[in-house]
Amino acid sequence: MLILIAGPYRSGTNDDPELIQKNMDNLEAVALPIFEKGHIPMIGEWVALPLLRLAGSEKIGDAHWERIQYPVAHRLIEKCDAVFRIPGESKGADQDVAIAQSKGIPVYIDLNDIPHVK
């Protein structure tokens, strides 16, 4: 499965780069375990951040950010087979979960629930 990892990125950081990096580290921390279960992990920021740079975004929350950041995740959900929601308050991740659920895409909240495939 292609599994979108959803969780806090900007939430709770007051746009502090160190806290944002900590959130990114938390998102990425589950990527390898998902891969080792036989799946392909995906994080929206892996796609959005290069696009933001190419678009000329100068800061989090600018017009380019609003145009690209959340739409990337929403488009990825269309291609994903599941969503894995990590803990932490996040409006964007909650939106991702709601979109996935509305489309009948499984949402996991525990790594142990993600099936292991060969």
C-alpha positions in Angstrom: 0.0 0.0 0.0 1.0 3.6 -0.5 0.3 5.1 3.0 0.1 8.8 3.7 1.5 9.7 7.1 -0.6 12.5 8.6 0.2 14.5 11.7 1.3 17.8 13.0 3.8 19.8 10.9 3.1 23.4 11.6 0.6 22.9 14.4 1.8 24.0 17.9 5.0 25.5 16.6 4.2 29.2 16.3 6.3 28.8 13.1 9.5 28.1 15.0 11.8 26.2 12.6 13.2 24.0 15.4 9.7 22.9 16.5 8.6 22.4 12.8 11.7 20.2 12.3 10.7 18.2 15.5 7.3 17.6 14.0 8.8 16.6 10.7 11.1 14.2 12.6 8.0 12.7 14.3 6.3 12.2 10.9 9.4 10.6 9.4 10.0 8.4 12.4 7.2 6.1 11.3 8.2 6.0 7.6 10.8 3.2 8.0 8.5 0.9 10.1 5.8 1.3 7.4 8.3 0.5 4.7 9.5 -2.5 6.7 6.0 -3.8 6.7 6.1 -3.9 2.9 4.5 -0.6 2.1 5.5 2.7 0.6 5.3 5.6 3.2 4.5 9.1 1.9 4.5 12.4 3.7 2.9 15.4 2.1 5.8 17.7 3.0 8.1 15.5 1.0 6.2 16.7 -2.0 5.1 20.1 -0.9 8.3 21.6 0.4 10.2 21.3 -3.0 7.1 22.7 -4.8 7.0 25.6 -2.3 10.6 26.4 -2.9 10.1 26.3 -6.7 7.0 28.5 -6.4 9.0 31.1 -4.6 7.5 30.8 -1.2 9.3 33.0 1.3 7.7 32.0 4.5 5.2 29.6 6.1 1.7 30.8 5.5 2.4 33.0 2.5 0.2 32.9 -0.6 2.2 30.1 -2.2 2.0 28.1 1.1 -1.8 28.4 1.1 -2.0 27.4 -2.6 0.3 24.3 -2.3 0.7 22.9 1.2 -2.7 21.4 1.9 -3.8 20.7 -1.7 -0.7 18.4 -2.0 -1.9 16.2 0.8 -5.4 16.2 -0.5 -4.2 15.1 -4.0 -2.0 12.5 -2.4 -5.0 11.0 -0.5 -6.6 10.3 -3.9 -3.6 8.1 -4.8 -3.1 6.5 -1.4 -4.4 3.2 -0.2 -4.4 4.2 3.5 -3.6 7.0 5.9 -1.6 6.6 9.1 -2.5 9.3 11.6 0.3 10.0 14.2 -0.6 11.6 17.5 -0.8 15.3 18.0 -3.2 18.2 17.4 -3.3 19.1 13.7 -6.2 20.6 11.8 -4.6 19.6 8.5 -4.1 16.0 9.5 -7.6 15.9 10.8 -8.8 17.1 7.4 -6.7 14.4 5.8 -8.4 11.8 7.9 -11.8 13.1 7.2 -11.2 13.1 3.5 -9.8 9.6 3.6 -12.8 8.4 5.6 -15.3 10.0 3.3 -13.6 8.1 0.4 -13.6 4.8 2.3 -9.8 4.8 2.6 -8.6 3.0 5.7 -7.1 5.2 8.5 -4.7 3.6 10.9 -3.7 5.0 14.3 -1.5 2.1 15.5 1.4 0.7 13.6 0.5 -2.7 14.8 -2.8 -2.5 12.8 -1.0 -2.0 9.5 -0.8 -5.4 7.9 2.6 -6.8 7.1 3.0 -8.0 3.5 5.8 -9.8 1.7 
